[in-house]
């Protein structure tokens, strides 16, 4: 383990000169500690779920003290095995609490911006300004590397804890899922071609005079709407194949488009007023579901 952490310093090129500069900056950075903590907690409280981890004043006070010590230790000048072991334990605690890595990365972004700003304020006339910032960037990146390594090891340990049969089953399911996704993409392309055919057929009926102009135009517009929804669905599936999430709202959009086409056609017939009403209610329900899905995803992204 000692060899691993010494190589970590080597990989990030944290030199003895960097350590000396960081220690030299400690008094000035300590003067910024209170301001740092105020801004830090204001920043992380905007995550939305911070209250799930900092549940009461006692926990907040204890956490605040630890964050202060961690912040000051960035400029301690001594980065030995004991320093890195403390960081690793912090990472393990984050994993046990279920703290998302996104929160850790975002918090480090705040730390980076704040400290670089403080360095500029105190050393703007110093010829070693750039070197001081580089030294801080290195130790901060090392900290982030060590903290997130706990998450990586947790994922690996979960996989290794599986039996041979479970690993084979998991691999088979992933392959099957991948093949089925490609089949779905091909099926969606076929649907798009059918939608093009439907559009062409509606154009033929319109120009051949087999249906009146008003109904023909509405039918053509409805077919175009379905074609547009099918193309959007294909684009979403491509994103999914590239690693994106499954876009359920795209399927809902296609269903809404098909129902709107029906409504546009039936609206010309007084005998089908009840059908139009029922289809309208279905469109309203699907619209509400679509809105709820989009709203949930936006809130999840903000958090």
Secondary structure, DSSP 4 states (H G I P E B T S, - for coil): -HHHHHHHHHHTT--HHHHHHHHHHHHHHHHTHHHHHHHHHHHHGGGS-HHHHS-SHHHHHHHHHHHHHHHHHTTSS---HHHHHHHHHHHHHHHHHT--HHHHHHHHHHHHHHHHHHHHHHHTT-TTHHHHHHHHHHHHHHHHHHHHHHHHHHHHHHHHTS-HHHHHHHHHHHHHHHHHHHHHHHHHHHHHHHHHHHHHHHHHHHHHTSS-HHHHHHHHHHHHHHHHHHHHHHHHHHHHHTTPPP-HHHHHHHHHHHHHHHHHHHTT-GGGHHHHHHHHHHHHHHHHHHHHHHHHHHHHHH-
